[in-house]
Amino acid sequence: MDFNAWCAANEFDPATLTPAQKAKLQAQWRAEQNPAPKPDPEPKPKPAPDAKPAADGGFDAQMEAIDREAERINTIRTLAVKAMEDNVGHPDKVKQLRTMCDAAVADQKTTVDKFRWALIQASDRFAGPLMYAPSQPQVTDEVVEAAVCVAHRLPGVEKKFSDRTLEAAHKQFGRGVSLKRLLMMGAKANGFRGDDGDYYGVCRAAMGPGRGDDYRGGFGPVASVGVSTGVQVPGILANTANKFLAASFMNVEQAWRGIARIRGVNDFKQVTTYRMSGNNTFLRVPPGGEIKHGSLAETSYTNQAKTYGRLLGISREDYINDDLGAFVSVTQELGRGAADALNNIFWATFLDDAAFFPVDKSLGNYDDGSTDSVLSLAGLDNAESIFGVQTKPDGSPLGATAKILLVPTALKNAALTFMSSQDLVVGTTAATGVNKNIFAGRYEVVSSAYLSRTSINDENGVPQTVTGSSTAWYLLADPSDIPAIEVVFLFGKDAPTVETDQFEFDRLGLATRAYFDFGVSRQEYRAGVKMKGAA
């Protein structure tokens, strides 16, 4: 048998081999074509004249099968040990080689040649970790998640899953997995014996082992089960929902991130941050080495995380219609709802500024000039001057620099123009000239549609009047230095959490709930300047 025919018989394609692979396989082919002579087998003892041959040679056949399997296992382990020895110092690869060996040993259909080919592929064609790939991709929770995400066009899905997982999802589910199929997979993994017409039984069983043990109606009971080893629907739904919820959450305006200090808290207790006092300037340490005490300001800022949430459901009609898109839509709506809640609380707090930017200018951080408060070169110059003379409580210079130009949507393009153009045309007559724009690139532009609102819902969804304006704008300090406003998140989690389960007995459907733990609070008024922008 020539080399190409030998390759075809062993399921190798000579056209796809690398030179190194081809050399290794040719060596194996030559060894098989010219095998070492085997010693003459010892003659088998002849049975006694009255002995009867074993029926169908059963014992000998079984022993030969056992010997062949033992030889297969021993050879695979020997090859694996050699590969692991070649990767000493790379514990991750050694661990994966061990997993690869165990999988091949457990699968009696994996021949020595197939295992050797898997090692050749891994060592010569792949730079990443070695792994054993069964001929049929396994249906894991991650594969099912990938199938759902691909079918419903999760943004950036290729960054959420590996190429291997996405390929397995395509092979197993094609264009996607349906709601009924997903729930039935989980239900059967948990011992369900009925069919998909038993909506209540399917849902009860799919959401966890033993969940349907007390159900005795419908088309078929749910068996009592132990630990499930199949597809886990609660985890799949939760992970998938969180991915779609996060994508929808981030698609809603995130301007608050640009102007707020963000930090995590460990509980729901009120947290306190002391105001700057200006009384902590370092003093010279005398020869005796005594360092004098500073002092904290008597006033402080407080903040506190609270929980916000919503509950939506997938109805029995959605199940009967086999509409997994309903589940995706629910999680996307919850994501938008979480973002809306944070924006409402944040901007209502920011625009509640009567005491923060008092119109009597008692804090020296507000201007209402008919011309020099308008967003223009003159207005920027005026705002920068006002910001620059801010002082600490002890009267010393604030020493901070404005970094952010915060504007409503109506002023966004003008702000971007001022921050990007080196030259500005002035005038509308023959005397029109060009001015050098000294403010180009000086500030980071942040724009929010909420700044022009006059009504925003409070934490209970009730509309509240706020002092928004389409002409007012702000210069703000770097929030990591001196924050004008702060957002805290429980355990630092700055996105909502979603969970899915079955409704109680009195309601038909799957419940999806999302909750979000955050708090918003005004901080240091010296961190910003507000310009009215109109007479």
Secondary structure as UniProt FT lines:
FT   HELIX           3..9
FT   TURN            10..11
FT   HELIX           14..16
FT   HELIX           19..33
FT   TURN            49..50
FT   HELIX           55..57
FT   HELIX           58..85
FT   TURN            86..89
FT   HELIX           91..106
FT   TURN            108..109
FT   HELIX           112..125
FT   HELIX           141..151
FT   TURN            152..153
FT   TURN            155..156
FT   HELIX           157..160
FT   HELIX           163..173
FT   TURN            174..175
FT   HELIX           179..189
FT   TURN            190..191
FT   TURN            196..197
FT   HELIX           199..206
FT   TURN            209..214
FT   TURN            218..219
FT   HELIX           233..251
FT   HELIX           256..259
FT   STRAND          261..265
FT   STRAND          271..274
FT   TURN            287..288
FT   STRAND          300..303
FT   STRAND          306..315
FT   HELIX           316..320
FT   TURN            321..322
FT   HELIX           324..351
FT   TURN            354..356
FT   TURN            359..360
FT   TURN            362..363
FT   STRAND          366..367
FT   TURN            370..373
FT   HELIX           377..388
FT   TURN            393..394
FT   STRAND          402..408
FT   HELIX           409..411
FT   HELIX           412..420
FT   STRAND          423..426
FT   TURN            430..431
FT   STRAND          433..436
FT   TURN            438..441
FT   STRAND          444..448
FT   HELIX           449..452
FT   STRAND          455..457
FT   TURN            459..460
FT   STRAND          463..465
FT   STRAND          473..477
FT   TURN            479..481
FT   STRAND          485..490
FT   TURN            491..492
FT   STRAND          497..502
FT   TURN            505..506
FT   STRAND          509..522
FT   HELIX           525..527
FT   STRAND          528..531
//
